Amino acid sequence: MPGTWIIQTILQKHKYKLLLTYSLFAIEMLGLLMRPYFLGEAVNGLINGSYHGLFYLVGAHLLWVVTGTIRHLYDSRTYSEIYTSLVTRLMSRNKTKDISKLSAHSTLSREFIDFLEFDLNYVIEAIYNIGGSLILLCFYDAQVVLLCLGMMVPVTVASYFYGKRMRVLNKNKNDELEKQVNVLATKNTIRINHHYNELRKWQIKISNQEAWNFGVMELMVMVIIAASLIISSKTSGAAMQAGDLIGIYTYILKFVSGLDTVPYMIQRLAGLKDILHRVELESDDEKEFEPEPVLSEVA
């Protein structure tokens, strides 16, 4: 895909900083994933007069809080440096380039950095929520796991068609966005009004697609939650403890939360693909990203 080398170059130049921040986030998610399990154990333990589960719950929560605090302090420094590096190269690539497109690409570059800073974290969180919840649900009821796996089939099909539609809508919106500075420079009220109406039209279509997809996904969520709780209550019966029910319900919610992330990520990936086509740097700029000063002088 055109522009993919931009990702490779940025990841290579800042790989250690990005590795650290993503590792911190993974540890943070581990604490968050284990918290419902220890909550259930704490409830069961307290009912039986034991505090061991409560201690584990406090430990998992502290792991989440401490790691999350460190990561947030580190993230702003890392991603602001990456954005400054990217947008500086972008703005200096060609002095005679259409200023309207340069302005739009500057804005789109911010979206690309936001993808690295926020959306990749959503991917990691979704992996933890889907994969981790399925693993931990095995300790409660294997039938619930099978139900969750079955629900992924219609979600995958719906996400495929959603992604195709969102790629077209994002392309059309960004096409119009690239004209913005030139349109504003005309000071023509009619053209300016038409431009913003076009942006509004595409944004409404994107929002409508999101709304319909949200409705379909939440209907699936309602089915899986109700069916899972019914299955668990019938298979476990009176042997089910209160803490176990809390754990099952919470991990089902985490699983469907991970599924909810899928359409959002498809939309963001569709937008990123279009951005990479538009913000593709020249080959000599690729050399400027390299740390060796010799290559920069040759370029």
Backbone as CSV, one residue per row, in Angstrom:
resi,resn,N_x,N_y,N_z,CA_x,CA_y,CA_z,C_x,C_y,C_z
1,MET,0.846,-1.190,0.000,0.000,0.000,0.000,0.881,1.240,0.000
2,PRO,0.619,2.212,-0.867,1.430,3.424,-0.890,1.438,4.098,0.469
3,GLY,2.602,4.546,0.867,2.714,5.268,2.121,3.026,4.404,3.320
4,THR,3.009,3.064,3.171,3.268,2.211,4.324,4.688,2.377,4.851
5,TRP,5.610,2.810,3.984,6.986,3.015,4.454,7.054,4.138,5.472
6,ILE,6.073,5.050,5.462,6.042,6.115,6.474,5.924,5.494,7.860
7,ILE,5.009,4.507,7.988,4.843,3.823,9.259,6.125,3.112,9.645
8,GLN,6.715,2.398,8.684,7.923,1.640,8.968,9.061,2.546,9.424
9,THR,9.191,3.704,8.773,10.274,4.623,9.122,10.082,5.199,10.517
10,ILE,8.853,5.612,10.821,8.574,6.183,12.142,8.750,5.133,13.226
11,LEU,8.246,3.929,12.975,8.382,2.867,13.962,9.845,2.509,14.186
12,GLN,10.644,2.557,13.112,12.062,2.232,13.251,12.799,3.317,14.030
13,LYS,12.495,4.563,13.745,13.203,5.664,14.394,12.841,5.776,15.870
14,HIS,11.580,5.500,16.202,11.111,5.668,17.587,10.733,4.327,18.214
15,LYS,11.339,3.233,17.747,10.882,1.904,18.142,11.006,1.655,19.643
16,TYR,12.078,2.145,20.275,12.253,1.859,21.700,11.247,2.637,22.553
17,LYS,10.993,3.874,22.173,10.010,4.658,22.916,8.606,4.088,22.745
18,LEU,8.283,3.683,21.510,6.972,3.100,21.269,6.839,1.744,21.945
19,LEU,7.918,0.970,21.935,7.889,-0.330,22.599,7.629,-0.171,24.092
20,LEU,8.249,0.844,24.699,8.062,1.078,26.127,6.621,1.472,26.438
21,THR,6.069,2.403,25.657,4.716,2.870,25.962,3.676,1.783,25.718
22,TYR,3.862,0.966,24.661,2.918,-0.121,24.415,3.075,-1.236,25.448
23,SER,4.285,-1.454,25.924,4.499,-2.462,26.972,3.829,-2.025,28.275
24,LEU,3.968,-0.747,28.608,3.307,-0.232,29.807,1.786,-0.379,29.695
25,PHE,1.270,-0.112,28.491,-0.174,-0.229,28.310,-0.617,-1.689,28.425
26,ALA,0.209,-2.623,27.913,-0.131,-4.040,28.010,-0.181,-4.490,29.472
27,ILE,0.775,-4.026,30.288,0.766,-4.354,31.718,-0.458,-3.725,32.391
28,GLU,-0.773,-2.494,31.999,-1.945,-1.813,32.534,-3.215,-2.606,32.241
29,MET,-3.330,-3.116,31.007,-4.500,-3.891,30.618,-4.570,-5.234,31.343
30,LEU,-3.379,-5.796,31.675,-3.362,-7.047,32.421,-3.983,-6.852,33.808
31,GLY,-3.623,-5.766,34.465,-4.226,-5.469,35.761,-5.720,-5.254,35.661
32,LEU,-6.151,-4.563,34.582,-7.572,-4.305,34.393,-8.327,-5.592,34.078
33,LEU,-7.681,-6.502,33.321,-8.327,-7.762,32.949,-8.515,-8.666,34.166
34,MET,-7.539,-8.711,35.047,-7.615,-9.612,36.193,-8.498,-9.071,37.321
35,ARG,-8.817,-7.793,37.266,-9.580,-7.200,38.370,-10.956,-7.847,38.572
36,PRO,-11.744,-8.115,37.516,-13.050,-8.767,37.755,-12.922,-10.157,38.381
37,TYR,-11.887,-10.895,37.969,-11.694,-12.231,38.539,-11.437,-12.136,40.043
38,PHE,-10.536,-11.232,40.429,-10.238,-11.084,41.846,-11.397,-10.451,42.609
39,LEU,-12.215,-9.658,41.918,-13.414,-9.117,42.552,-14.366,-10.252,42.928
40,GLY,-14.556,-11.179,41.978,-15.405,-12.333,42.272,-14.839,-13.173,43.405
41,GLU,-13.497,-13.391,43.384,-12.874,-14.162,44.447,-12.979,-13.439,45.789
42,ALA,-12.883,-12.105,45.757,-13.001,-11.331,46.993,-14.403,-11.463,47.580
43,VAL,-15.421,-11.405,46.703,-16.805,-11.545,47.177,-17.026,-12.929,47.779
44,ASN,-16.576,-13.966,47.056,-16.731,-15.327,47.577,-15.967,-15.506,48.889
45,GLY,-14.767,-14.922,48.961,-13.960,-15.046,50.171,-14.593,-14.343,51.361
46,LEU,-15.103,-13.136,51.132,-15.718,-12.392,52.230,-16.965,-13.098,52.751
47,ILE,-17.711,-13.716,51.833,-18.887,-14.474,52.267,-18.474,-15.621,53.189
48,ASN,-17.292,-16.202,52.892,-16.788,-17.323,53.695,-15.825,-16.886,54.796
49,GLY,-15.696,-15.559,54.994,-14.863,-15.050,56.077,-13.380,-14.973,55.768
50,SER,-13.003,-14.943,54.451,-11.591,-14.874,54.072,-11.298,-13.544,53.374
51,TYR,-10.079,-13.026,53.601,-9.685,-11.751,53.009,-8.634,-11.906,51.907
52,HIS,-8.273,-13.139,51.572,-7.226,-13.351,50.575,-7.613,-12.763,49.216
53,GLY,-8.823,-13.006,48.765,-9.284,-12.471,47.485,-9.263,-10.961,47.458
54,LEU,-9.580,-10.339,48.591,-9.567,-8.880,48.679,-8.163,-8.332,48.502
55,PHE,-7.167,-9.004,49.074,-5.776,-8.566,48.921,-5.340,-8.625,47.452
56,TYR,-5.717,-9.713,46.772,-5.383,-9.839,45.356,-6.089,-8.763,44.523
57,LEU,-7.301,-8.452,44.885,-8.051,-7.410,44.169,-7.358,-6.058,44.309
58,VAL,-6.925,-5.735,45.516,-6.218,-4.466,45.755,-4.908,-4.439,44.973
59,GLY,-4.207,-5.570,44.922,-2.948,-5.632,44.174,-3.150,-5.417,42.688
60,ALA,-4.187,-6.047,42.127,-4.474,-5.865,40.698,-4.840,-4.416,40.397
61,HIS,-5.589,-3.803,41.288,-5.977,-2.407,41.069,-4.773,-1.475,41.161
62,LEU,-3.881,-1.726,42.095,-2.677,-0.899,42.222,-1.785,-1.038,40.999
63,LEU,-1.675,-2.264,40.468,-0.893,-2.480,39.252,-1.436,-1.642,38.116
64,TRP,-2.740,-1.598,37.979,-3.396,-0.822,36.930,-3.163,0.681,37.122
65,VAL,-3.332,1.157,38.357,-3.215,2.598,38.632,-1.789,3.087,38.434
66,VAL,-0.812,2.391,39.017,0.592,2.829,38.946,1.093,2.800,37.498
67,THR,0.856,1.686,36.815,1.322,1.573,35.431,0.637,2.594,34.530
68,GLY,-0.665,2.791,34.720,-1.394,3.763,33.904,-0.905,5.181,34.108
69,THR,-0.585,5.532,35.350,-0.083,6.880,35.637,1.252,7.125,34.951
70,ILE,2.167,6.157,35.050,3.480,6.290,34.404,3.317,6.410,32.889
71,ARG,2.447,5.584,32.317,2.265,5.599,30.861,1.729,6.939,30.381
72,HIS,0.750,7.481,31.077,0.181,8.765,30.650,1.214,9.886,30.701
73,LEU,2.085,9.858,31.705,3.136,10.869,31.786,4.125,10.737,30.639
74,TYR,4.386,9.531,30.218,5.376,9.268,29.173,4.817,9.493,27.769
75,ASP,3.527,9.195,27.585,2.920,9.237,26.247,2.987,10.609,25.590
76,SER,2.652,11.657,26.340,2.582,12.997,25.748,3.934,13.417,25.179
77,ARG,5.008,13.067,25.850,6.349,13.412,25.372,6.695,12.634,24.106
78,THR,6.350,11.361,24.087,6.703,10.511,22.952,5.975,10.933,21.686
79,TYR,4.658,11.091,21.760,3.875,11.332,20.555,3.979,12.772,20.057
80,SER,4.222,13.714,20.964,4.452,15.084,20.500,5.754,15.164,19.715
81,GLU,6.763,14.400,20.122,8.034,14.369,19.386,7.847,13.744,18.006
82,ILE,7.085,12.666,17.932,6.840,12.002,16.642,6.071,12.926,15.708
83,TYR,5.044,13.603,16.235,4.248,14.495,15.392,5.091,15.651,14.870
84,THR,5.917,16.240,15.727,6.771,17.349,15.300,7.706,16.907,14.178
85,SER,8.276,15.730,14.327,9.183,15.206,13.302,8.459,14.991,11.976
86,LEU,7.265,14.404,12.036,6.522,14.094,10.817,6.030,15.347,10.111
87,VAL,5.404,16.257,10.846,4.790,17.416,10.210,5.852,18.385,9.694
88,THR,7.031,18.443,10.340,8.112,19.291,9.858,8.603,18.822,8.500
89,ARG,8.805,17.532,8.352,9.226,16.966,7.067,8.159,17.170,6.006
90,LEU,6.909,17.047,6.429,5.805,17.206,5.486,5.733,18.629,4.950
91,MET,5.862,19.611,5.831,5.736,21.005,5.431,6.922,21.482,4.601
92,SER,8.085,20.843,4.747,9.274,21.278,4.017,9.542,20.443,2.770
93,ARG,8.653,19.532,2.459,8.899,18.607,1.345,8.954,19.309,-0.002
94,ASN,8.092,20.323,-0.165,8.035,20.984,-1.464,7.453,22.382,-1.279
95,LYS,8.269,23.404,-1.464,7.834,24.783,-1.219,6.743,25.230,-2.183
96,THR,6.675,24.632,-3.347,5.711,25.085,-4.350,4.430,24.254,-4.337
97,LYS,4.308,23.328,-3.425,3.140,22.466,-3.402,1.901,23.269,-3.038
98,ASP,0.764,22.847,-3.544,-0.523,23.465,-3.260,-0.680,23.667,-1.754
99,ILE,-0.794,24.930,-1.316,-0.867,25.234,0.116,-2.109,24.640,0.745
100,SER,-3.182,24.507,-0.025,-4.410,23.921,0.513,-4.186,22.465,0.904
101,LYS,-3.485,21.722,0.038,-3.215,20.327,0.344,-2.231,20.195,1.504
102,LEU,-1.223,21.094,1.547,-0.280,21.047,2.655,-0.992,21.273,3.984
103,SER,-1.912,22.222,4.012,-2.657,22.491,5.231,-3.504,21.290,5.632
104,ALA,-4.166,20.696,4.646,-4.995,19.522,4.926,-4.143,18.355,5.403
105,HIS,-2.963,18.190,4.774,-2.097,17.090,5.167,-1.542,17.274,6.571
106,SER,-1.350,18.519,6.975,-0.909,18.778,8.339,-1.959,18.290,9.337
107,THR,-3.218,18.581,9.018,-4.315,18.110,9.868,-4.418,16.593,9.845
108,LEU,-4.272,16.003,8.665,-4.358,14.560,8.535,-3.190,13.873,9.242
109,SER,-2.028,14.546,9.273,-0.883,13.983,9.978,-1.174,13.854,11.470
110,ARG,-1.891,14.828,12.011,-2.276,14.756,13.415,-3.164,13.534,13.655
111,GLU,-4.040,13.237,12.690,-4.889,12.055,12.802,-4.039,10.786,12.801
112,PHE,-2.985,10.791,12.007,-2.116,9.624,11.951,-1.421,9.401,13.292
113,ILE,-0.929,10.477,13.905,-0.290,10.350,15.212,-1.306,9.928,16.264
114,ASP,-2.533,10.447,16.160,-3.583,10.025,17.081,-3.847,8.530,16.953
115,PHE,-3.704,8.019,15.722,-3.877,6.581,15.525,-2.825,5.806,16.314
116,LEU,-1.564,6.260,16.231,-0.500,5.594,16.975,-0.701,5.728,18.476
117,GLU,-1.154,6.922,18.909,-1.243,7.189,20.340,-2.463,6.555,20.985
118,PHE,-3.601,6.590,20.296,-4.846,6.137,20.910,-5.388,4.845,20.298
119,ASP,-5.449,4.790,18.973,-6.149,3.682,18.334,-5.414,2.356,18.473
120,LEU,-4.082,2.376,18.425,-3.350,1.130,18.641,-3.547,0.627,20.070
121,ASN,-3.724,1.559,20.994,-4.052,1.144,22.363,-5.425,0.472,22.409
122,TYR,-6.363,0.992,21.594,-7.676,0.348,21.524,-7.554,-1.077,20.984
123,VAL,-6.623,-1.267,20.030,-6.409,-2.606,19.483,-5.903,-3.546,20.574
124,ILE,-4.897,-3.082,21.329,-4.363,-3.891,22.423,-5.447,-4.185,23.451
125,GLU,-6.226,-3.156,23.771,-7.305,-3.352,24.752,-8.341,-4.341,24.237
126,ALA,-8.670,-4.256,22.943,-9.640,-5.179,22.367,-9.123,-6.614,22.400
127,ILE,-7.817,-6.789,22.133,-7.224,-8.129,22.191,-7.328,-8.695,23.600
128,TYR,-7.020,-7.859,24.584,-7.151,-8.299,25.973,-8.603,-8.613,26.308
129,ASN,-9.514,-7.742,25.894,-10.922,-7.938,26.241,-11.507,-9.182,25.589
130,ILE,-11.169,-9.405,24.311,-11.722,-10.565,23.606,-10.982,-11.848,23.997
131,GLY,-9.663,-11.860,23.784,-8.888,-13.069,24.077,-8.833,-13.389,25.561
132,GLY,-8.535,-12.382,26.363,-8.431,-12.608,27.810,-9.742,-13.031,28.438
133,SER,-10.838,-12.405,27.997,-12.145,-12.770,28.552,-12.529,-14.194,28.195
134,LEU,-12.236,-14.604,26.957,-12.545,-15.977,26.557,-11.745,-16.984,27.388
135,ILE,-10.475,-16.677,27.638,-9.637,-17.583,28.435,-10.176,-17.700,29.858
136,LEU,-10.495,-16.570,30.475,-10.951,-16.591,31.853,-12.375,-17.144,31.979
137,LEU,-13.196,-16.966,30.946,-14.542,-17.561,30.978,-14.480,-19.078,30.961
138,CYS,-13.382,-19.633,30.420,-13.216,-21.098,30.435,-13.213,-21.642,31.861
139,PHE,-12.749,-20.837,32.813,-12.700,-21.282,34.204,-14.083,-21.256,34.857
140,TYR,-15.030,-20.563,34.210,-16.383,-20.488,34.746,-17.323,-21.460,34.030
141,ASP,-17.417,-21.327,32.681,-18.359,-22.152,31.919,-17.910,-22.197,30.463
142,ALA,-17.537,-23.384,29.981,-17.044,-23.538,28.609,-18.146,-23.276,27.583
143,GLN,-19.413,-23.520,27.928,-20.511,-23.290,26.984,-20.656,-21.809,26.651
144,VAL,-20.378,-20.970,27.627,-20.430,-19.527,27.384,-19.354,-19.119,26.385
145,VAL,-18.197,-19.753,26.471,-17.108,-19.469,25.532,-17.525,-19.835,24.116
146,LEU,-18.163,-20.981,23.946,-18.627,-21.406,22.617,-19.653,-20.423,22.061
147,LEU,-20.533,-19.938,22.919,-21.526,-18.948,22.486,-20.840,-17.667,22.018
148,CYS,-19.838,-17.221,22.762,-19.107,-16.005,22.385,-18.387,-16.184,21.052
149,LEU,-17.774,-17.350,20.857,-17.086,-17.622,19.595,-18.070,-17.633,18.426
150,GLY,-19.250,-18.197,18.642,-20.270,-18.204,17.592,-20.731,-16.803,17.221
151,MET,-20.766,-15.910,18.208,-21.198,-14.542,17.951,-20.202,-13.779,17.078
152,MET,-18.955,-14.236,17.032,-17.942,-13.536,16.249,-18.148,-13.694,14.746
153,VAL,-18.900,-14.714,14.340,-19.141,-14.925,12.904,-19.977,-13.801,12.301
154,PRO,-21.189,-13.506,12.837,-21.958,-12.390,12.256,-21.272,-11.040,12.430
155,VAL,-20.508,-10.883,13.516,-19.775,-9.629,13.720,-18.732,-9.437,12.627
156,THR,-18.038,-10.502,12.261,-17.026,-10.430,11.206,-17.646,-10.069,9.861
157,VAL,-18.783,-10.684,9.548,-19.466,-10.403,8.276,-19.933,-8.950,8.228
158,ALA,-20.575,-8.500,9.319,-21.071,-7.119,9.358,-19.914,-6.125,9.267
159,SER,-18.798,-6.436,9.919,-17.647,-5.534,9.906,-17.023,-5.427,8.522
160,TYR,-17.068,-6.503,7.750,-16.497,-6.488,6.402,-17.213,-5.461,5.518
161,PHE,-18.538,-5.518,5.504,-19.305,-4.583,4.673,-19.227,-3.159,5.221
162,TYR,-19.159,-3.040,6.547,-19.008,-1.726,7.163,-17.694,-1.074,6.740
163,GLY,-16.623,-1.876,6.716,-15.319,-1.353,6.328,-15.285,-0.866,4.893
164,LYS,-15.898,-1.608,3.974,-15.926,-1.201,2.573,-16.634,0.136,2.410
165,ARG,-17.756,0.295,3.091,-18.516,1.540,2.995,-17.742,2.719,3.592
166,MET,-17.069,2.487,4.734,-16.365,3.571,5.398,-15.148,4.035,4.600
167,ARG,-14.505,3.143,3.861,-13.363,3.552,3.029,-13.796,4.560,1.967
168,VAL,-14.952,4.326,1.370,-15.458,5.239,0.340,-15.821,6.586,0.962
169,LEU,-16.501,6.570,2.094,-16.946,7.812,2.728,-15.762,8.641,3.215
170,ASN,-14.756,7.999,3.795,-13.578,8.741,4.257,-12.814,9.361,3.098
171,LYS,-12.721,8.661,1.991,-12.029,9.205,0.819,-12.728,10.451,0.309
172,ASN,-14.050,10.397,0.196,-14.801,11.545,-0.299,-14.709,12.743,0.645
173,LYS,-14.724,12.488,1.954,-14.604,13.588,2.914,-13.228,14.245,2.821
174,ASN,-12.173,13.431,2.731,-10.823,13.984,2.663,-10.546,14.683,1.330
175,ASP,-11.182,14.220,0.261,-11.082,14.924,-1.019,-11.569,16.357,-0.875
176,GLU,-12.683,16.504,-0.194,-13.248,17.843,-0.005,-12.405,18.660,0.963
177,LEU,-11.853,18.021,1.984,-11.042,18.734,2.973,-9.800,19.341,2.349
178,GLU,-9.216,18.679,1.363,-8.003,19.188,0.721,-8.248,20.489,-0.046
179,LYS,-9.489,20.791,-0.360,-9.809,22.011,-1.107,-10.015,23.219,-0.191
180,GLN,-9.997,23.009,1.116,-10.487,24.014,2.042,-9.758,25.356,1.959
181,VAL,-8.422,25.312,2.047,-7.674,26.576,2.058,-7.884,27.349,0.764
182,ASN,-7.845,26.667,-0.375,-8.051,27.334,-1.660,-9.444,27.940,-1.762
183,VAL,-10.435,27.232,-1.251,-11.799,27.754,-1.280,-11.920,28.988,-0.402
184,LEU,-11.336,28.922,0.807,-11.392,30.079,1.709,-10.657,31.274,1.122
185,ALA,-9.593,31.011,0.376,-8.811,32.107,-0.214,-9.606,32.883,-1.255
186,THR,-10.605,32.270,-1.863,-11.414,32.975,-2.870,-12.313,34.031,-2.239
187,LYS,-12.632,33.868,-0.947,-13.542,34.770,-0.230,-14.906,34.847,-0.916
188,ASN,-15.203,33.809,-1.670,-16.488,33.717,-2.355,-17.476,33.009,-1.430
189,THR,-18.491,33.735,-1.001,-19.438,33.198,-0.025,-20.149,31.949,-0.533
190,ILE,-20.486,31.946,-1.793,-21.200,30.803,-2.369,-20.317,29.562,-2.365
191,ARG,-19.065,29.725,-2.818,-18.146,28.578,-2.851,-17.821,28.072,-1.445
192,ILE,-17.639,29.003,-0.520,-17.338,28.615,0.861,-18.515,27.859,1.469
193,ASN,-19.704,28.381,1.231,-20.900,27.730,1.759,-21.072,26.327,1.160
194,HIS,-20.802,26.211,-0.153,-20.916,24.923,-0.821,-19.887,23.932,-0.257
195,HIS,-18.667,24.432,-0.011,-17.606,23.569,0.510,-17.995,22.986,1.867
196,TYR,-18.455,23.845,2.777,-18.794,23.358,4.117,-20.058,22.496,4.108
197,ASN,-20.942,22.754,3.193,-22.113,21.876,3.052,-21.709,20.489,2.567
198,GLU,-20.698,20.452,1.670,-20.199,19.158,1.200,-19.532,18.389,2.337
199,LEU,-18.708,19.084,3.141,-18.094,18.432,4.296,-19.166,17.919,5.264
200,ARG,-20.179,18.751,5.459,-21.270,18.354,6.357,-21.994,17.128,5.819
201,LYS,-22.203,17.078,4.510,-22.896,15.950,3.895,-22.135,14.646,4.135
202,TRP,-20.813,14.674,3.902,-20.032,13.452,4.075,-19.933,13.058,5.533
203,GLN,-19.831,14.052,6.423,-19.759,13.731,7.848,-21.062,13.104,8.336
204,ILE,-22.187,13.594,7.821,-23.490,13.022,8.194,-23.595,11.584,7.708
205,LYS,-23.117,11.334,6.488,-23.168,9.968,5.969,-22.297,9.029,6.795
206,ILE,-21.119,9.516,7.217,-20.254,8.711,8.077,-20.945,8.442,9.408
207,SER,-21.564,9.497,9.973,-22.252,9.349,11.252,-23.438,8.391,11.146
208,ASN,-24.178,8.472,10.042,-25.310,7.570,9.841,-24.852,6.111,9.775
209,GLN,-23.729,5.888,9.073,-23.202,4.529,8.970,-22.780,4.017,10.343
210,GLU,-22.168,4.890,11.144,-21.779,4.503,12.489,-22.995,4.165,13.340
211,ALA,-24.055,4.971,13.201,-25.260,4.762,14.006,-25.919,3.420,13.689
212,TRP,-26.069,3.107,12.400,-26.671,1.838,12.014,-25.830,0.666,12.498
213,ASN,-24.521,0.783,12.358,-23.644,-0.290,12.800,-23.710,-0.461,14.315
214,PHE,-23.794,0.672,15.026,-23.925,0.626,16.487,-25.190,-0.120,16.895
215,GLY,-26.291,0.179,16.224,-27.555,-0.477,16.551,-27.485,-1.983,16.357
216,VAL,-26.921,-2.408,15.222,-26.802,-3.841,14.938,-25.911,-4.529,15.967
217,MET,-24.773,-3.898,16.293,-23.839,-4.486,17.240,-24.463,-4.622,18.630
218,GLU,-25.182,-3.600,19.061,-25.761,-3.646,20.402,-26.880,-4.665,20.506
219,LEU,-27.605,-4.922,19.415,-28.599,-5.997,19.417,-27.915,-7.352,19.623
220,MET,-26.757,-7.537,18.967,-25.994,-8.761,19.166,-25.504,-8.865,20.604
221,VAL,-25.087,-7.729,21.159,-24.612,-7.710,22.539,-25.727,-8.139,23.496
222,MET,-26.931,-7.625,23.267,-28.062,-7.973,24.130,-28.325,-9.475,24.094
223,VAL,-28.256,-10.060,22.898,-28.499,-11.496,22.746,-27.446,-12.311,23.497
224,ILE,-26.174,-11.943,23.321,-25.106,-12.738,23.925,-25.107,-12.636,25.448
225,ILE,-25.414,-11.460,25.997,-25.459,-11.311,27.453,-26.597,-12.142,28.039
226,ALA,-27.792,-12.012,27.449,-28.944,-12.755,27.966,-28.727,-14.262,27.860
227,ALA,-28.263,-14.712,26.696,-28.068,-16.154,26.491,-26.986,-16.708,27.410
228,SER,-25.908,-15.949,27.603,-24.805,-16.418,28.446,-25.242,-16.584,29.900
229,LEU,-25.983,-15.618,30.398,-26.438,-15.698,31.789,-27.429,-16.840,31.986
230,ILE,-28.290,-17.070,31.001,-29.240,-18.185,31.091,-28.508,-19.519,31.110
231,ILE,-27.533,-19.663,30.193,-26.758,-20.913,30.125,-26.005,-21.155,31.427
232,SER,-25.366,-20.107,31.951,-24.584,-20.264,33.182,-25.462,-20.640,34.361
233,SER,-26.628,-20.014,34.467,-27.520,-20.303,35.595,-28.053,-21.728,35.535
234,LYS,-28.287,-22.238,34.323,-28.840,-23.590,34.189,-27.770,-24.657,34.394
235,THR,-26.558,-24.414,33.905,-25.506,-25.427,34.034,-24.932,-25.482,35.437
236,SER,-24.846,-24.334,36.109,-24.254,-24.303,37.443,-25.297,-24.483,38.541
237,GLY,-26.484,-23.936,38.304,-27.571,-24.083,39.263,-27.249,-23.452,40.603
238,ALA,-27.604,-24.179,41.662,-27.420,-23.644,43.010,-25.948,-23.605,43.410
239,ALA,-25.091,-24.341,42.674,-23.669,-24.383,43.021,-22.948,-23.084,42.684
240,MET,-23.547,-22.233,41.864,-22.897,-20.978,41.472,-22.863,-20.010,42.646
241,GLN,-21.690,-19.452,42.889,-21.532,-18.467,43.950,-21.729,-17.063,43.387
242,ALA,-21.983,-16.131,44.279,-22.241,-14.751,43.864,-21.048,-14.169,43.119
243,GLY,-19.840,-14.452,43.621,-18.637,-13.932,42.970,-18.435,-14.493,41.579
244,ASP,-18.819,-15.764,41.376,-18.704,-16.370,40.053,-19.628,-15.678,39.058
245,LEU,-20.838,-15.380,39.499,-21.796,-14.683,38.633,-21.284,-13.299,38.259
246,ILE,-20.663,-12.614,39.223,-20.070,-11.298,38.945,-18.971,-11.430,37.898
247,GLY,-18.107,-12.447,38.065,-17.014,-12.648,37.117,-17.512,-12.955,35.722
248,ILE,-18.501,-13.858,35.602,-19.046,-14.219,34.287,-19.644,-13.007,33.607
249,TYR,-20.475,-12.267,34.330,-21.149,-11.104,33.747,-20.132,-10.043,33.317
250,THR,-19.123,-9.808,34.148,-18.129,-8.775,33.827,-17.299,-9.158,32.614
251,TYR,-16.913,-10.421,32.512,-16.098,-10.839,31.371,-16.906,-10.908,30.083
252,ILE,-18.199,-11.176,30.198,-19.054,-11.089,29.013,-19.109,-9.642,28.530
253,LEU,-19.234,-8.713,29.472,-19.241,-7.293,29.108,-17.913,-6.886,28.472
254,LYS,-16.809,-7.405,29.006,-15.498,-7.092,28.428,-15.383,-7.676,27.022
255,PHE,-15.895,-8.870,26.835,-15.844,-9.494,25.521,-16.618,-8.675,24.492
256,VAL,-17.837,-8.287,24.840,-18.639,-7.515,23.886,-18.074,-6.109,23.718
257,SER,-17.378,-5.603,24.758,-16.702,-4.314,24.613,-15.595,-4.415,23.573
258,GLY,-14.895,-5.554,23.569,-13.881,-5.776,22.545,-14.492,-5.861,21.159
259,LEU,-15.656,-6.506,21.053,-16.347,-6.578,19.764,-16.797,-5.194,19.308
260,ASP,-17.229,-4.367,20.262,-17.643,-3.001,19.914,-16.502,-2.192,19.323
261,THR,-15.263,-2.542,19.684,-14.099,-1.819,19.185,-13.831,-2.128,17.710
262,VAL,-14.282,-3.299,17.243,-13.985,-3.727,15.875,-14.495,-2.733,14.822
263,PRO,-15.782,-2.315,14.853,-16.235,-1.349,13.844,-15.490,-0.022,13.907
264,TYR,-15.198,0.441,15.128,-14.462,1.693,15.270,-13.077,1.572,14.635
265,MET,-12.403,0.443,14.876,-11.074,0.264,14.320,-11.126,0.155,12.799
266,ILE,-12.178,-0.458,12.280,-12.322,-0.547,10.827,-12.459,0.849,10.233
267,GLN,-13.237,1.695,10.890,-13.390,3.070,10.410,-12.060,3.811,10.449
268,ARG,-11.323,3.665,11.558,-10.060,4.374,11.693,-9.014,3.852,10.708
269,LEU,-9.000,2.552,10.481,-8.055,1.979,9.514,-8.381,2.439,8.098
270,ALA,-9.693,2.559,7.803,-10.090,3.071,6.491,-9.597,4.503,6.306
271,GLY,-9.742,5.318,7.379,-9.257,6.687,7.308,-7.747,6.758,7.217
272,LEU,-7.053,5.882,7.956,-5.588,5.877,7.929,-5.073,5.487,6.552
273,LYS,-5.712,4.520,5.918,-5.283,4.101,4.589,-5.369,5.267,3.606
274,ASP,-6.435,6.044,3.702,-6.583,7.193,2.811,-5.554,8.266,3.136
275,ILE,-5.281,8.467,4.448,-4.288,9.453,4.858,-2.902,9.089,4.334
276,LEU,-2.546,7.802,4.404,-1.229,7.370,3.941,-1.043,7.613,2.454
277,HIS,-2.128,7.516,1.690,-2.047,7.820,0.262,-1.804,9.316,0.038
278,ARG,-2.379,10.146,0.891,-2.311,11.594,0.695,-1.034,12.198,1.269
279,VAL,-0.530,11.624,2.359,0.617,12.200,3.054,1.888,11.423,2.737
280,GLU,1.895,10.730,1.612,3.086,9.969,1.220,4.228,10.937,0.914
281,LEU,5.334,10.749,1.576,6.477,11.652,1.413,7.325,11.224,0.237
282,GLU,8.117,12.174,-0.269,9.026,11.883,-1.376,10.178,10.999,-0.889
283,SER,10.830,10.329,-1.820,11.895,9.395,-1.442,13.048,10.094,-0.744
284,ASP,13.320,11.353,-1.102,14.412,12.057,-0.433,14.050,12.416,0.993
285,ASP,12.743,12.600,1.274,12.320,12.857,2.644,12.467,11.609,3.495
286,GLU,12.319,10.454,2.854,12.506,9.204,3.595,13.930,9.142,4.134
287,LYS,14.891,9.619,3.367,16.277,9.623,3.829,16.458,10.582,4.990
288,GLU,15.698,11.695,4.980,15.842,12.674,6.043,15.398,12.113,7.386
289,PHE,14.525,11.108,7.345,14.096,10.502,8.599,15.178,9.628,9.209
290,GLU,16.129,9.153,8.367,17.154,8.258,8.860,18.090,8.999,9.799
291,PRO,18.588,8.308,10.849,19.438,8.987,11.817,20.828,9.336,11.302
292,GLU,21.286,8.649,10.208,22.638,8.920,9.721,22.698,10.255,9.010
293,PRO,23.531,11.190,9.485,23.636,12.503,8.860,24.193,12.464,7.453
294,VAL,24.960,11.412,7.131,25.553,11.315,5.800,24.474,11.188,4.732
295,LEU,23.457,10.408,5.032,22.371,10.220,4.085,21.610,11.509,3.852
296,SER,21.447,12.307,4.920,20.730,13.569,4.780,21.490,14.531,3.907
297,GLU,22.832,14.532,4.044,23.623,15.460,3.239,23.589,15.059,1.759
298,VAL,23.593,13.726,1.506,23.533,13.288,0.127,22.201,13.659,-0.488
299,ALA,21.081,13.495,0.343,19.761,13.844,-0.159,19.674,15.307,-0.457
